[in-house]
Amino acid sequence: MSTIAAKDVMALREKTGLGMMDCKKALQENSGDMNAAESWLREKRKGKMDTRTERTTGEGRIGVAIDGSKAAIIELQTETDFTAKTDAFLAATDAVASLALALDGGDITPTDDMSKYVDDLRITTGENVNFARGRRLDGGSYGAYVHHDGKRACLLQVEGTADADALKGICQHIVFHDPLGIDADDVPADKIESIREAALAEAKDSGKNEEIAAMMADGKVRKYLEENTLVAQKYVLDENMTVADALGTDAKITAFVRYTLGG
């Protein structure tokens, strides 16, 4: 068996994050070839980790990447909060989000390059790490917000011109208020009709005539839309205005993606 220099073992350990004995054996098995040893380790460890994919992954992080008219939001999951907070996990989340920018718009299916980051985390941490979901958006311009713990995030797409701080603020609003849609057009007609019918019945039961009952029902629907659609909601950073006011008249919201870890 070939003699392996301690500096080579240390170099492989720094590249892979694995133990000294594992790295030494990998180099011995591959005649000191650093690249071959790294590949050998990856295959050995990946095979072991593939048997652990049923472990619960209740922690993780959400990442966002924006490049001109392209944007992506992704979620990586793992088993423990400790792993999700490591520099390696944060870096992998950012890298996977950036790689997603090269994909077509819509739901994201991870590429081999993206999966390599996930596999490397699984190998080095011993945890069941997985790519949970992702979306790619095209066109317009963007705002984004990732909460400090990485467990909630929003990607906002607009047409027209809007202040960057306003877009970030609206993303924060979306994260904390979870609107059903952008405006009334995004609320299913049957949902609105059920609210109206319930309000009508309640008003009539209280003795109101048809005209008054209809006015009360309209008011209930209006209040529901104000509370649950983005542009009509009171802005979280200044409740004296709506989100539409915060956006301004030179831009229009075309889409938003809101993620909560595991949601």
Long-range contacts (C-beta under 8 A, 24 or more apart in sequence): 1-28, 2-28, 2-31, 2-32, 4-28, 4-32, 8-32, 8-34, 12-37, 12-38, 12-41, 16-41, 16-42, 16-123, 16-124, 17-88, 17-123, 17-124, 18-45, 18-123, 18-124, 41-123, 42-119, 42-120, 42-123, 45-122, 45-123, 46-119, 46-122, 46-123, 49-119, 49-122, 49-123, 49-126, 49-128, 52-128, 53-128, 53-130, 54-128, 55-79, 55-127, 55-128, 56-128, 57-127, 57-128, 57-129, 57-130, 57-132, 58-262, 59-83, 59-84, 59-261, 60-84, 60-132, 60-150, 60-151, 60-261, 60-262, 61-89, 61-90, 61-93, 61-150, 61-151, 61-261, 62-93, 62-146, 62-150, 62-151, 62-152, 62-153, 62-259, 62-261, 63-93, 63-94, 63-96, 63-97, 63-146, 63-150, 63-153, 64-97, 64-144, 64-146, 64-153, 64-155, 65-94, 65-97, 65-98, 65-100, 65-101, 66-142, 66-144, 66-155, 67-98, 67-101, 69-138, 69-139, 69-140, 69-141, 70-101, 70-136, 70-137, 70-138, 71-101, 71-136, 71-137, 71-142, 71-144, 71-155, 71-157, 72-97, 72-98, 72-100, 72-101, 72-103, 72-108, 72-134, 72-135, 72-136, 72-137, 72-155, 73-97, 73-134, 73-135, 73-144, 73-153, 73-155, 73-257, 73-259, 74-100, 74-108, 74-131, 74-133, 74-134, 75-131, 75-132, 75-133, 75-134, 75-259, 75-261, 76-118, 76-121, 76-129, 76-130, 76-131, 76-132, 77-129, 77-130, 77-132, 77-261, 77-262, 78-121, 78-125, 78-127, 78-128, 78-129, 78-130, 79-127, 79-128, 79-129, 80-127, 83-121, 83-125, 83-127, 83-129, 84-150, 86-125, 88-121, 88-124, 88-125, 89-121, 89-125, 89-129, 90-150, 92-117, 92-118, 92-120, 92-121, 93-150, 96-131, 96-134, 97-134, 100-134, 100-136, 101-136, 103-136, 104-136, 105-136, 105-137, 105-138, 106-135, 106-136, 107-133, 107-134, 107-135, 108-133, 108-134, 108-135, 108-136, 110-134, 132-262, 133-259, 135-257, 137-255, 137-257, 139-254, 140-254, 141-167, 142-167, 143-167, 143-168, 143-170, 143-171, 144-168, 144-171, 145-171, 145-172, 145-174, 145-175, 147-175, 150-261, 151-260, 151-261, 152-258, 152-259, 152-260, 152-261, 153-258, 153-259, 154-256, 154-257, 154-258, 154-259, 155-256, 155-257, 156-253, 156-255, 156-256, 157-253, 157-254, 157-255, 157-256, 158-247, 158-251, 158-252, 158-253, 158-254, 159-251, 159-252, 159-254, 160-250, 160-251, 160-252, 161-250, 161-251, 162-247, 162-248, 162-250, 162-251, 163-248, 166-246, 166-247, 166-248, 169-235, 169-236, 169-237, 169-246, 170-230, 170-235, 170-243, 170-246, 170-247, 170-253, 171-256, 172-236, 172-237, 173-230, 173-233, 173-235, 173-236, 173-237, 173-243, 173-246, 174-230, 174-256, 174-258, 175-258, 176-236, 177-233, 177-236, 178-258, 179-228, 179-229, 179-230, 179-233, 180-228, 180-229, 181-229, 181-230, 182-229, 182-230, 182-231, 182-253, 182-254, 182-255, 182-256, 183-229, 183-230, 183-231, 183-232, 184-225, 184-229, 184-232, 186-229, 187-225, 187-228, 187-229, 192-221, 192-224, 192-225, 195-220, 195-221, 195-224, 196-220, 196-221, 230-256
